[in-house]
Amino acid sequence: MDRRTALQTTLGTATLAVAGCLSSEPAAADFRIGGPWKPNRDPLDGGSMLRRLGITEALVGVDYDAAPAPELATEWERLDDRRWEFTLRNDVAFHDGTAVDAAAVVASLRRAVDAAAFADVPIETVEAVDETTVAVTTATPFAPLPAHLSRNEAVILSPEAIDADGAVTDLLSTGPFAVDSFQPETSIRTVSHDYYGESPALESVRYEVVADEQTRRMKLENGELEMARILPYEMVDSLESTDGIDVYTPEIPRVRFLTFDTDSEPFADERVRRAVSLAIDREAITESLLSGICNPAVSPFSPSITEWANPDLDRNPYDPSRARSLLSDAGWTDGSSGTRTRDGTTLSVEFLTFDARNLPIIAEVMQDHLADVGIDVDVTVLEYSAMTDRVGQRSFDAYFTSWGTLWYPDPDRLSQMVHSRAATLHHGYENDRVDTLLEDARAVDDNAARRERYHEIQSIIAHEAPIAVITDSTTVIATAAEVTGYTAHPTELRYGLESISLRNE
């Protein structure tokens, strides 16, 4: 049964009011959002929509500079290499009126830390120091801990939200909106409540799964949605010329990139990998295929989003002449068919990809670019699961995919990309200097010293090319013109609904 109540909390008490039933005033209409992502009840199992809709919060948030910021913790301190303390906000309650104290936070965090999602984070213990202080000890020095505690899996749930078996039975957290009804994989309706921070102007919000992008647009234009998210790039021009609609195209920290099998020919040779990267005209791709909305990229991080990006890298290192020279140096000579050969073998490779985020059409254009320097590319488009199976079996030359790079606000994400043992990409790349820099950057407390290390790592991988980053990403959001106060969050952590209002209200 849907829980049709708005939970309003004050210090030490919880007042229950039935939404829309205790007043003779007509109930305000829902603020309606349409998007393709299906909501999930458990933050450990795809619960990011709960955070975006302002339902859940963590100890640490992410500000509009894509940096860790206070959320349920007002501050934190690194006491020594391995021990941190987080000071909780006073007078905060969960949506059911239960007080947020250190014991509740510890119980929720331990559930997250013990889950697979945190397997890469060396947290050793989580404990309550007193009612308003939580201590976290790591097994090794770990500077990016606050950033990892901002992750969607680390949101804090009420003890009443989790049953004895550890399953989430109710969506009770601390955000500016409380769940009123939840339809798994279909919709969520929320209502505002007495929040400790900025009180929402919106009284209720309904998020609806609308898988088809044309349908999302139609619903927005017909007044059935106030916000439509993740629309295709080719819609931007027509949407911008449509009366009553505002369009936002913020850059987001996601990159499209090739990953090479560096253990097998031809990509065991760094010169061939570099040649591929230099032969691809990233600017032509972004202008012709991505409506000029995305930018060329060579690093996992964008300097327009974060200070962790190396600003000295050329975002479009297009140099087909240099690519041809590198291939010749590697022994691949011009063949009569236009495809290079070496010792009777043609330079023919396969690029795997899947049908999302414009990947197949970009791969086909890269195919043309590489043919111009003598590399024959066969593009194979698979279901995502089939692609990951092939990749996991190391049965590939290269694969073209897309990753979010700041889903926690720290460049520690590079460890998962290029560390010889920690990487989840299957390139087989090993570089002792890169490993050392990544490990040092995890331990060093000073951000300037960490930034130097990450900038060097980005220079090394741009040159040695275990991966070849091709473009960054932009998301397209459209709203009814009456919507005011909306600002796109740089990491898409939240939709900022508490700041939105409607001009006709």
Salt bridges, closest charged atoms under 4 A:
ASP30 OD1 - ARG189 NH2 2.91
ASP42 OD2 - ARG111 NH2 2.58
GLU71 OE1 - ARG51 NH2 3.25
GLU71 OE2 - ARG494 NH1 3.33
GLU85 OE2 - ARG83 NH2 3.90
ASP120 OD1 - ARG151 NH1 3.69
GLU124 OE1 - ARG82 NH2 2.71
GLU127 OE2 - ARG83 NH1 2.94
GLU153 OE1 - ARG151 NE 3.56
ASP170 OD1 - ARG3 NE 3.70
ASP180 OD2 - ARG4 NH1 3.42
ASP180 OD2 - ARG189 NH1 2.79
GLU208 OE2 - LYS219 NZ 3.44
GLU221 OE2 - ARG217 NE 2.92
GLU224 OE1 - LYS219 NZ 3.43
GLU226 OE2 - ARG32 NH2 2.59
GLU251 OE2 - ARG315 NH2 3.79
ASP261 OD1 - ARG394 NH2 2.63
ASP263 OD2 - ARG394 NH2 3.02
GLU265 OE1 - ARG342 NH2 3.43
ASP269 OD2 - ARG271 NH2 2.94
GLU270 OE2 - ARG274 NH1 3.86
GLU270 OE2 - HIS463 NE2 3.54
GLU307 OE2 - ARG451 NH1 3.31
ASP334 OD1 - ARG340 NH2 3.38
GLU350 OE1 - ARG390 NH2 2.84
ASP410 OD2 - ARG450 NH1 2.83
ASP412 OD2 - HIS148 NE2 2.98
ASP412 OD1 - ARG442 NE 2.75
ASP435 OD1 - HIS419 NE2 3.81
ASP435 OD2 - ARG421 NH1 3.97
GLU439 OE2 - HIS419 NE2 2.78
GLU439 OE2 - ARG421 NH2 3.04
ASP445 OD1 - ARG78 NH1 3.20
GLU456 OE2 - ARG433 NE 2.94
ASP472 OD2 - ARG315 NH2 3.02
GLU498 OE1 - ARG494 NH2 3.65
